[in-house]
Amino acid sequence: MKLSCLRPLTALLLTLGLAACGGKASYDVSGTVSNLNNNGLVLANGGENLPVEAGQTTFTFKKRIDYGTDYNITVQSQPAHMTCGISGGSGSAGHYINISAAVSCSQNTYTVGGTISGLSVEGLVLINGSATTTVAKDAKTFVMAGAVADGATYNVSVSSQPKGLLCVVQPGTGTGTMGSANITTVQIACNPAPAS
């Protein structure tokens, strides 16, 4: 018999044993947390809120629940600069011996882009980190491939020049630290390349 079949059976036997003794089975509502690097996460279940600190890898609500009681763990507040999701966070107590949800968090990411002037031919390739973006001729705006994590740095530069043009990222616009919104202020100006 598979282990997955034994869990409900064990839970049932435990419950029947407690009922025979006049007791009632109760369960911790708990789980694991992964990749929580910032404070601000608050979980909720049945009207109870539970703050979870940065770096914490497990959680347990203070209130236990009785056999047959439904639980529904949700994110009440997201941590700063991150988004967390929950798997296995709802059900009915007693189906398994333990209630164990999994909360997984990831840093928010945003795009980097801006405006281009004077691009009249093909061939402009921009780079940010390891992500390259080919910009079509006559484009007025661009968005770099690959999102950047909140708090990480970005540095847009020209990887390949279009034929006959010299394209330059305007000073002070191509580098910075990603905040909590898309960057749309990088400016690139293309002009005829000087005769060699």
C-alpha positions in Angstrom: 0.0 0.0 0.0 1.4 3.4 -0.9 2.3 5.9 1.8 -0.3 8.4 0.3 -3.0 5.8 1.1 -1.8 5.3 4.7 -2.0 9.0 5.6 -5.8 9.4 5.5 -6.1 6.0 7.2 -3.7 7.0 10.0 -5.6 10.3 10.5 -8.9 8.4 10.7 -7.5 5.9 13.2 -6.1 8.7 15.3 -9.4 10.6 15.3 -11.4 7.5 16.2 -9.0 6.7 19.0 -9.4 10.2 20.4 -13.1 10.1 20.0 -13.3 6.8 22.0 -11.4 8.5 24.8 -13.8 11.5 24.7 -11.2 13.8 23.1 -11.2 15.7 19.8 -8.3 15.7 17.4 -6.8 19.1 16.7 -4.2 20.1 14.2 -1.5 22.7 13.8 -1.9 24.9 10.7 1.7 25.2 9.6 4.1 25.1 6.6 7.4 26.0 5.1 8.6 29.3 3.7 11.3 29.7 1.0 13.3 32.6 -0.4 11.8 35.2 2.0 14.5 37.9 2.0 12.4 40.9 3.2 10.1 41.7 6.1 6.4 42.5 5.7 4.8 39.1 4.9 1.6 38.5 6.8 -0.3 35.2 6.4 -4.0 34.8 7.4 -6.2 31.8 8.3 -9.7 31.9 9.7 -9.4 35.5 11.0 -6.0 35.0 12.5 -3.0 36.9 11.1 0.6 35.7 11.4 3.6 38.0 10.6 6.5 36.0 9.1 10.0 37.5 9.4 12.6 37.7 6.7 14.8 34.5 6.7 12.1 32.4 8.4 11.7 28.9 6.9 8.7 27.6 8.7 5.5 29.0 10.2 2.7 27.8 12.6 -0.5 29.6 13.4 -1.2 29.9 17.2 -4.7 28.5 16.9 -5.0 24.8 16.3 -8.1 23.6 14.4 -10.4 20.6 15.1 -10.9 17.6 12.9 -13.1 18.5 9.9 -12.5 22.2 10.2 -11.7 23.9 6.9 -8.5 26.0 6.6 -7.6 28.5 4.0 -4.1 30.1 4.3 -3.8 33.3 2.3 -1.3 36.2 2.0 -2.7 39.1 3.9 0.3 41.4 3.1 3.2 40.9 0.7 6.7 41.5 1.9 8.6 44.6 0.7 9.8 44.3 -2.9 8.6 40.6 -3.2 5.6 38.5 -4.1 4.8 35.3 -2.3 2.4 32.5 -3.3 1.0 29.5 -1.4 0.5 25.9 -2.5 -1.4 23.4 -0.4 -2.9 26.2 1.7 -6.5 25.1 1.8 -8.4 22.0 2.7 -10.1 20.2 5.6 -8.3 19.2 8.8 -8.0 15.4 9.2 -7.4 14.4 5.6 -3.7 14.2 6.5 -2.0 14.0 9.9 -0.3 17.3 9.4 -1.4 20.5 7.6 1.6 21.7 5.7 1.4 24.5 3.2 4.3 25.8 1.2 4.9 29.5 0.8 7.3 30.5 -1.9 8.6 34.0 -2.4 10.4 35.8 -5.2 11.9 39.2 -5.7 9.7 41.5 -7.9 11.1 42.2 -11.3 10.7 45.1 -13.7 11.7 46.1 -17.2 14.2 48.6 -18.4 13.5 50.8 -21.4 13.3 54.2 -22.8 13.4 56.3 -26.0 15.5 56.4 -29.1 16.1 59.3 -31.5 17.6 59.2 -35.0 17.6 55.5 -35.6 17.0 55.1 -39.4 18.7 51.8 -40.2 18.8 48.2 -38.8 21.7 46.9 -36.6 21.4 48.6 -33.2 21.9 46.0 -30.4 21.7 47.1 -26.8 22.9 45.1 -23.8 22.1 45.0 -20.1 24.0 42.4 -18.1 23.8 39.4 -20.3 20.5 40.3 -22.0 20.8 41.7 -25.5 18.0 43.5 -27.4 17.9 44.2 -31.1 16.1 47.5 -31.9 14.3 47.8 -35.2 15.0 50.8 -37.5 12.7 53.8 -37.0 11.9 52.7 -33.4 11.1 55.5 -31.0 11.0 53.4 -27.9 12.5 50.2 -26.6 12.2 47.7 -23.8 15.2 45.5 -22.9 14.8 41.7 -22.9 15.1 40.2 -19.4 13.5 41.8 -16.4 15.6 43.2 -13.5 15.0 42.3 -9.8 13.9 45.1 -7.5 17.1 46.4 -5.8 19.5 45.1 -8.5 21.5 47.4 -10.7 21.0 47.9 -14.4 23.5 49.3 -17.0 22.3 49.7 -20.6 24.9 50.2 -23.2 25.3 49.8 -27.0 26.6 46.4 -28.0 26.5 46.8 -31.8 26.2 50.1 -33.8 23.9 50.3 -36.8 25.7 50.9 -40.1 26.5 54.6 -40.7 25.3 55.7 -37.3 26.8 56.3 -33.9 24.2 55.6 -31.1 25.0 56.8 -27.6 23.3 56.2 -24.3 22.8 59.7 -22.8 24.8 60.3 -19.6 22.9 59.6 -16.4 20.1 57.7 -18.0 21.4 54.2 -18.7 22.5 53.1 -15.2 20.9 52.9 -11.8 19.3 50.7 -9.2 15.9 49.1 -10.0 13.1 50.4 -7.9 9.5 49.1 -7.7 8.4 50.2 -11.2 9.5 49.8 -14.8 12.3 52.1 -15.9 11.3 54.1 -19.0 13.8 56.9 -18.9 16.9 55.5 -20.7 17.6 57.9 -23.6 19.6 56.9 -26.7 20.5 59.3 -29.4 21.7 58.2 -32.9 23.6 60.5 -35.3 25.5 60.0 -38.5 28.9 58.4 -37.7 31.9 60.6 -38.2 33.7 59.9 -41.5 36.7 57.7 -41.0 
